Amino acid sequence: MDEKRANRRLDIGIKLSISDLYKEDTNTIMDLNSPIEVTNISAEGIGFISECILPTGYYFIANIELS
């Protein structure tokens, strides 16, 4: 299958945990403690699987360093 994305995705297996979710209008969901498995990553974003349902329109802060 031809890749149609602007940036190539790199398959990766990283586990991380998020604790807080933020929304632009300063709403915050705190102490979530949701495990996440990152499945792929690109310059435009990440693909991940979460054990909990995350609300639409919120974001979390994650720092991922690739060597």
C-alpha positions in Angstrom: 0.0 0.0 0.0 1.4 3.4 -0.9 2.0 5.9 2.0 -0.3 8.9 1.6 0.8 10.8 4.6 3.0 13.9 4.3 5.5 12.5 6.8 6.6 8.9 7.1 5.5 7.1 10.3 8.1 5.1 12.3 6.8 2.0 14.1 7.9 2.2 17.7 7.0 0.5 21.0 7.1 3.1 23.9 5.1 3.0 27.1 4.2 6.2 28.9 1.7 7.4 31.4 -0.3 10.6 31.4 -1.7 12.2 34.5 -3.2 15.5 33.4 -5.3 16.5 30.3 -5.6 20.1 29.2 -8.1 22.1 27.0 -7.6 25.5 25.4 -10.2 27.1 27.6 -8.1 26.2 30.7 -10.2 23.2 31.7 -7.9 20.5 33.2 -8.5 16.9 34.1 -6.0 16.0 36.7 -4.7 12.7 38.3 -5.9 10.6 35.4 -2.9 8.1 35.6 -3.7 6.5 32.2 -1.1 4.1 30.7 -0.5 4.6 27.0 1.3 2.5 24.4 2.8 4.6 21.6 2.6 2.5 18.4 4.1 4.9 15.8 5.4 8.4 15.6 6.0 11.0 12.8 6.9 14.7 12.6 3.1 15.5 12.7 2.1 13.4 15.7 1.9 10.0 17.4 -0.4 7.0 17.1 -1.2 5.4 20.5 -3.4 3.0 22.4 -4.9 4.1 25.7 -6.4 1.9 28.4 -9.0 4.7 29.2 -11.3 6.7 27.0 -9.7 10.1 26.5 -12.1 13.1 25.8 -12.0 14.8 22.4 -10.5 18.3 22.3 -8.0 17.7 25.2 -4.3 17.4 24.9 -1.4 16.1 27.1 2.2 17.0 27.3 4.7 14.3 26.5 8.5 14.5 25.8 9.8 11.6 23.8 13.5 11.5 23.0 14.7 9.3 20.2 18.4 8.6 19.8 
